[in-house]
Amino acid sequence: MVDTQSLGDLGTTAIRPRRKRPGHTSTPPQDKIHNRRVNQIRWAVEQAIAHLKNWKILATGYHARLTEPPTIIRIVTSLKHYRFGW
């Protein structure tokens, strides 16, 4: 479930995978391509969060300026994308 009101405050929109349409037997090819791209990005973000948890950063709390986390998360996900050639 996506809380679009809080995402709107950040100037961000939620992108979700497309579901199979009712009455159709399969997902259209353009939806499959879209879903693959969304899932690749989601995987990179989930990996970044897992690394932060492993390093105990999220467990101990964030003690720096509150304006930095979005930038740090953006940098980590960009490095993940670069690493995998996306």
Secondary structure as GFF3:
##gff-version 3
##sequence-region A 1 86
A	DSSP	alpha_helix	4	9	.	.	.	ID=ss1
A	DSSP	alpha_helix	29	54	.	.	.	ID=ss2
A	DSSP	alpha_helix	57	60	.	.	.	ID=ss3
A	DSSP	alpha_helix	69	84	.	.	.	ID=ss4
###
